[in-house]
Amino acid sequence: MSYLFYLGVSLILILVQTTILPYLFHFGIFYDLFVPFVLYLVIFRPAHESFVTVVLLGMAMDAFSAGPMGLYGAAYLCLFALGIWLKRYLHVGNRLLLPVIVTMGVVTQNLLLLIALVAFDLLYDLPRTALARMAYQVMLALLTGAPIMMAIRRAHKWWFRWWARFSSRQGSPRMSSS
C-alpha cells in the first residue's frame, strides 16, 4: 500500500509544482519538489521499494517536462545512487543532516542539467541569471527541504496507521449480538 501513498504524493507534488509555485515565485526559481521526495524514499524506505518508485517518477517527470528526454529520470537515479552510497557512511536520517542532503540533491540536479546542456550543445539557451537562480534554489532547499521531507515522513506514518485501521475493519466479520 506504500505505492498508493507514493502515487498520491507524486500527484500532489506535480500539482503544487506546476500550478501553485509558478504563481508564488517567479517561474523556474523554486527547486524541483521531487528532490526531497526522492531523498525521502532513499533515506527512510527500503531500496527495492524506492527504486521502482524513483524509476516511475523519473519517467513521469520526463513525460511532463519540456526538457531533454531522460533528464529527470537520470537525475533521480543519480540522486538514488548517491543516497544509497551516502547511507553506507553517514547517518542520513539525522535531522541536522537533512537540509544539507536536500541541498546537495538540488545542486546535483542543477549540475546534471548543466551537463545535459553542454552535451546537447544548448548552452546558448542558458539564461544570464542561471547562477543567481541556482543560488536561490540552494537557499530555498536549505530552508524548506528538510520540512518537506519530514512532512512526507509524517504523512506516510499516518497513511500506515489509517490503512491498518481500514483493513482491520474490512477484514473482520461483524458479529451479531444474538
C-alpha positions in Angstrom: 0.0 0.0 0.0 3.0 2.2 0.1 2.8 2.5 -3.7 -0.6 4.1 -3.4 0.8 6.6 -1.0 3.7 7.4 -3.3 1.3 7.9 -6.2 -0.7 10.3 -4.1 2.3 12.2 -3.0 3.6 12.4 -6.6 0.3 13.7 -7.9 0.2 16.3 -5.1 3.7 17.4 -5.8 3.1 17.7 -9.5 0.0 19.8 -8.9 1.9 22.1 -6.4 4.9 22.4 -8.7 3.0 23.1 -11.8 0.0 25.1 -10.6 0.8 26.9 -7.3 4.6 27.5 -7.2 4.8 29.3 -10.6 2.4 31.9 -9.3 4.1 32.3 -5.9 7.6 32.6 -7.2 9.0 33.7 -10.5 8.8 30.8 -12.9 11.6 28.3 -12.7 13.1 29.7 -9.5 11.8 27.2 -7.0 13.7 23.9 -7.0 12.3 20.6 -8.1 10.0 19.3 -5.3 10.7 15.8 -6.2 14.3 16.0 -4.9 13.2 15.9 -1.2 10.7 13.1 -2.1 13.3 11.0 -3.9 15.7 11.5 -1.0 13.0 10.6 1.5 12.5 7.4 -0.4 16.2 6.7 -0.3 16.7 7.5 3.3 13.6 6.2 5.0 12.3 3.4 2.8 13.8 0.1 1.6 15.9 0.2 -1.6 13.8 -2.3 -3.6 10.6 -0.3 -2.9 12.3 3.1 -3.6 14.0 2.1 -6.8 10.7 1.2 -8.6 9.1 4.4 -7.4 12.1 6.5 -8.5 12.2 5.0 -12.0 8.5 5.5 -12.5 8.7 9.0 -11.1 11.6 9.9 -13.5 9.6 8.5 -16.4 6.6 10.6 -15.4 8.5 13.8 -15.0 10.3 13.3 -18.3 6.9 12.9 -20.0 5.6 16.1 -18.3 8.7 18.3 -18.8 9.8 20.2 -21.8 13.5 19.3 -21.2 15.6 16.7 -22.9 14.1 13.2 -22.6 15.6 11.2 -19.8 16.9 14.3 -17.9 14.7 13.9 -14.8 15.0 10.1 -14.8 18.8 10.3 -14.9 18.8 13.0 -12.2 16.5 11.0 -9.9 18.6 7.8 -10.5 21.8 9.7 -9.7 20.2 11.0 -6.5 19.1 7.5 -5.7 22.6 6.0 -6.2 24.3 8.9 -4.3 21.8 8.5 -1.5 22.3 4.7 -1.2 26.1 5.3 -1.2 25.8 8.1 1.5 23.7 5.8 3.7 26.6 3.5 4.0 28.8 6.2 5.5 26.5 8.6 7.3 23.5 8.5 9.5 21.5 10.3 6.8 18.3 10.2 8.9 19.7 12.7 11.3 17.5 15.8 11.3 20.6 18.1 11.3 21.9 16.5 8.1 18.6 16.6 6.2 18.9 20.2 5.0 22.4 19.6 3.8 21.4 16.4 2.0 18.5 18.0 0.2 20.7 21.0 -0.7 23.3 18.6 -2.2 20.5 16.9 -4.1 19.4 20.3 -5.6 23.0 21.1 -6.5 23.4 17.7 -8.1 20.3 18.1 -10.2 21.3 21.5 -11.4 24.8 20.2 -12.3 23.2 17.4 -14.3 21.1 20.0 -16.1 24.3 21.9 -17.0 26.0 18.7 -18.2 22.9 18.0 -20.4 23.1 21.5 -21.8 26.7 21.0 -22.6 26.2 17.6 -24.1 23.4 18.8 -26.4 25.2 22.0 -27.2 22.4 24.1 -25.8 24.4 26.4 -23.6 23.2 29.4 -25.6 19.7 28.7 -24.0 21.1 29.2 -20.5 19.7 32.4 -19.1 22.1 35.0 -17.8 20.5 34.7 -14.3 21.2 31.0 -14.1 23.8 31.2 -11.3 21.6 33.6 -9.3 18.6 31.2 -9.7 20.8 28.2 -8.6 21.9 30.2 -5.5 18.3 31.0 -4.7 17.3 27.3 -5.1 20.1 26.3 -2.8 18.9 28.8 -0.2 15.3 27.5 -0.6 16.5 23.9 -0.3 18.3 24.7 2.9 15.2 26.3 4.4 12.4 24.1 3.1 13.9 20.7 2.1 14.0 19.1 5.5 10.5 20.2 6.5 9.1 18.9 3.2 10.9 15.6 3.8 9.7 15.3 7.4 6.1 16.2 6.3 6.2 13.4 3.8 7.5 11.0 6.5 4.8 12.1 8.9 2.1 11.6 6.3 3.5 8.2 5.4 3.2 7.1 9.1 -0.3 8.5 9.2 -1.1 6.5 6.0 0.2 3.3 7.5 -2.0 3.8 10.7 -5.0 4.7 8.6 -4.5 1.7 6.3 -4.1 -0.7 9.3 -7.4 0.6 10.8 -9.2 0.5 7.4 -8.0 -3.0 6.6 -8.8 -4.4 10.0 -12.4 -3.1 9.7 -12.8 -4.6 6.3 -11.3 -8.0 7.1 -13.1 -8.8 10.4 -16.6 -10.1 10.1 -19.3 -8.3 12.1 -20.6 -10.3 15.0 -24.3 -10.2 15.7 -25.4 -9.9 19.3 -28.0 -12.7 19.5 
